[in-house]
């Protein structure tokens, strides 16, 4: 007997009597992570969450299943045990990460005897992947100089056993606090190539900055490259109002992937934007090209 991925007989699905009762709709387990305004997306792993803040885990398969089971199947090494899940047998559960690192979550859903599962991770870490110094850590920071005065002159303000550096610790915590309110919007998530000198749309999305109270700045970031001696140019275009976003035009001549970025000002209302790519000069023999492998808009508030 041939069955589909839910285990239901294909012959059963193909023998529905016209006008008869509809078959039961079986929903699959789908993990959805959120933390405050940060939304990881339905059926997606998520990064950029904060420690000590609850993460909401929702089964987007919906309510009404026979049973749900949320489990932590892997967690950061410094922890001796997995964090406790609140409401682990409900459609919506919560968990609070206590240290930086990745937490691997498995959801098992029983829907009328049909069991499906979904496994995803969320990561709590600094935007740059920094680990904050913790008392007792050794081997990461080396003391400098033969006396406390020499060490302090070199910028060291920690314990003699090199376990901590209070100045560095305070600085990293300040940086983390200053940058913690940020949201990245990916516009281009795969390789896009072009070989003409006219701008081509390679990605589109809509952003409403009013959804992020206190929004201050936006950065347009892209990774681009060009072959030969050509120049790649990329820009952000306001499709709603019809015009290039001021200051967003960026270029690169390197044959290797190059990160380029610009600080731009976005209107406070919802607008649709597109990322446009071009080669600045025509390639008459059609051997050179320009490529964008990633582009995003980063809002900070």
RAZIBEL-V433958 format. One record per pair of residues at least 6 apart in sequence whose C-alpha atoms are under 8 Angstrom apart, sorted by the first residue. I is the first residue (numbers start at 0). J is the second residue. Records with the same first field share a line. If there is no record, write none. Layout:
I: J, J
This chain:
0: 8, 9
1: 8, 9, 10
2: 8, 9
3: 9
5: 113, 115
6: 113
15: 21, 22
25: 110, 111, 113
26: 60, 61, 110
27: 60, 108, 115, 116
28: 58, 59, 60, 106, 107, 108, 115, 116, 117
29: 41, 42, 57, 58, 59, 60, 106, 116, 117
30: 41, 42, 43, 56, 57, 58, 59, 106, 117, 118, 119
31: 39, 40, 41, 42, 43, 56, 57, 58, 59
32: 38, 39, 40, 41, 43, 44, 45, 54, 55, 56, 57, 121
33: 39, 40, 54, 55, 56
34: 48, 52, 53, 54, 55
35: 54
37: 48, 182
38: 45
39: 45, 46
41: 59
42: 59, 119
43: 119
44: 119, 120, 121
45: 120, 121, 122
46: 121, 122, 123, 124
47: 122, 123, 124, 125, 126
48: 121, 122, 123, 124
49: 96, 99, 123, 124, 125, 179
50: 95, 96, 97, 98, 99, 123, 124
51: 95, 96, 97, 98
52: 95, 96
53: 93, 94, 95, 96
54: 93, 94, 95, 96
55: 91, 92, 93, 94
56: 91, 92, 93, 94
57: 90, 91, 92
58: 90, 91, 106
61: 90
62: 90
63: 110
64: 108, 109, 110, 111
65: 108, 109, 110, 111, 112
66: 88, 89, 108, 109, 110
67: 87, 88, 89, 90, 106, 107, 108, 109
68: 87, 88, 89, 106, 107, 108
69: 84, 87, 88, 92, 104, 105, 106, 107
70: 84, 87, 104, 105, 106
71: 81, 82, 102, 103, 104, 105
72: 102, 103, 104, 105
73: 81, 101, 102, 103, 104
74: 81, 100, 101, 102, 103
75: 98, 99, 100, 101, 102
77: 98
78: 98
82: 94, 95, 96, 97
83: 94, 95
84: 92, 93, 94, 95
85: 92, 93, 94
86: 92, 93
87: 93
96: 102, 123
98: 123
99: 122, 123, 124, 125, 130
100: 122, 123, 124
101: 120, 121, 122, 123
102: 120, 121, 122
103: 118, 119, 120, 121
104: 118, 119, 120, 121
105: 116, 117, 118, 119
106: 116, 117, 118
107: 114, 115, 116, 117
108: 114, 115, 116
109: 115
124: 130
125: 175, 179
126: 175, 178, 179
131: 168, 171, 172
132: 163, 164, 167, 168
133: 162, 163
134: 162, 163
135: 162, 163
136: 161, 162, 163
137: 160, 161, 162, 163
138: 161, 162
140: 161, 162, 163, 164
141: 161
142: 150, 155, 159, 160, 161
143: 149, 150, 153, 155
144: 150, 153
150: 156
155: 164, 166
156: 164, 165, 166
157: 163, 164, 165, 166
158: 164
178: 299
180: 299, 300
181: 297, 298, 299, 300
182: 297, 298, 299
183: 295, 296, 297, 298
184: 295, 296, 297
185: 293, 294, 295, 296
186: 202, 203, 204, 273, 274, 293, 294, 295, 296
187: 201, 202, 203, 274, 291, 292, 293, 294, 295
188: 292, 293, 294
189: 291, 292, 293
190: 290, 291, 292, 293
191: 201, 290, 291, 292
192: 288, 289, 290, 291
193: 199, 276, 277, 278, 288, 289, 290
194: 277, 278, 281, 282, 285, 287, 288, 289
195: 277, 278, 279, 280, 281, 282, 288
196: 277, 278, 279, 280, 281
197: 277, 278, 279
198: 275, 276, 277, 278
199: 275, 276, 277
200: 273, 274, 275, 276
201: 273, 274, 275, 276
202: 273, 274, 275
203: 271, 272, 273, 274
204: 271, 272, 273
205: 269, 270, 271, 272
206: 269, 270, 271, 272
207: 267, 268, 269, 270
208: 214, 265, 266, 267, 268, 269, 298
209: 267, 268, 269
211: 300
212: 300
213: 300
214: 298, 299, 300
215: 298, 299, 300
216: 262, 263, 264, 298, 299, 300
217: 262, 263, 264, 265, 296, 297, 298, 299
218: 260, 261, 262, 263, 296, 297, 298
219: 235, 247, 260, 261, 262, 263, 294, 295, 296, 297
220: 258, 259, 260, 261, 294, 295, 296, 297
221: 258, 259, 260, 291, 292, 293, 294, 295
222: 256, 257, 258, 259, 291, 292, 293, 294
223: 231, 251, 256, 257, 258, 259, 289, 290, 291, 292, 293
224: 230, 231, 251, 252, 253, 254, 255, 256, 257, 289, 290, 291
225: 231, 251, 252, 253, 254, 255, 287, 288, 289, 290
226: 253, 254, 287, 288, 289
227: 254, 287
228: 252
229: 252, 278, 279, 280, 287, 288, 289
230: 250, 251, 252, 253, 278, 279, 280, 289
231: 250, 251, 252, 276, 277, 278, 279, 289, 290
232: 248, 249, 250, 251, 276, 277, 278, 279
233: 247, 248, 249, 250, 274, 275, 276, 277
234: 243, 244, 247, 248, 249, 274, 275, 276
235: 243, 244, 247, 248, 272, 273, 274, 275
236: 242, 243, 244, 272, 273, 274, 275
237: 243, 244, 270, 271, 272, 273
238: 270, 271, 272, 273
239: 270, 271, 272
240: 270
244: 263, 264, 265
245: 263, 264
246: 261, 262, 263
247: 261, 262, 263
249: 259, 260, 261
250: 259
251: 257, 259
274: 294
276: 291
277: 289
278: 288, 289
282: 288
